[in-house]
Amino acid sequence: MEKIRNADIPQHANLSLAPLTGPVGEIFRYTIEAGEEWNGMDLRTIQDWIVIPALP
């Protein structure tokens, strides 16, 4: 989880993690939110190249 907290998220974008819950394995639920500066493709790129590699 430390890696995700230190992920280099672009300015004006916000990453939030839901609490870890689940009896089997680890399931991560998160949102990536940004103002009008970012479109859906930008947010997907942030997810693919920054968020997912930072998950354990």
SULTAQUI-V367605 format. One record per residue. N is the residue number from 0. RES is the residue in three letters. PHI is phi in whole degrees, -180 to 180 (* if undefined). D_LAST is the distance of its C-alpha to the last C-alpha in Angstrom with 1 decimal. Layout:
# SULTAQUI-V367605
N_RES_PHI_D_LAST, N_RES_PHI_D_LAST
This chain:
# SULTAQUI-V367605
0_MET_*_7.0, 1_GLU_-63_9.2, 2_LYS_-63_7.9, 3_ILE_-70_8.5, 4_ARG_-67_11.8, 5_ASN_-98_12.8, 6_ALA_-61_12.3, 7_ASP_-86_15.8, 8_ILE_-76_16.9, 9_PRO_-59_20.5, 10_GLN_-59_23.3, 11_HIS_76_24.5, 12_ALA_-104_21.2, 13_ASN_-131_19.4, 14_LEU_-114_15.9, 15_SER_-132_15.7, 16_LEU_-106_13.3, 17_ALA_-81_15.0, 18_PRO_-61_15.0, 19_LEU_-73_12.7, 20_THR_-143_15.3, 21_GLY_128_16.0, 22_PRO_-76_17.4, 23_VAL_-124_15.5, 24_GLY_68_11.8, 25_GLU_-111_9.4, 26_ILE_-119_10.7, 27_PHE_-107_9.9, 28_ARG_-117_13.2, 29_TYR_-149_13.8, 30_THR_-127_16.8, 31_ILE_-121_17.7, 32_GLU_-122_21.3, 33_ALA_-154_23.8, 34_GLY_-74_27.5, 35_GLU_-70_29.9, 36_GLU_-68_28.8, 37_TRP_-119_26.0, 38_ASN_-101_26.6, 39_GLY_-60_24.5, 40_MET_-66_23.9, 41_ASP_-62_22.7, 42_LEU_-65_20.2, 43_ARG_-64_19.0, 44_THR_-64_18.7, 45_ILE_-59_16.7, 46_GLN_-61_14.2, 47_ASP_-68_14.2, 48_TRP_-104_14.2, 49_ILE_-119_12.5, 50_VAL_-72_10.4, 51_ILE_-60_8.6, 52_PRO_-64_7.9, 53_ALA_-84_6.5, 54_LEU_-75_3.8, 55_PRO_-69_0.0
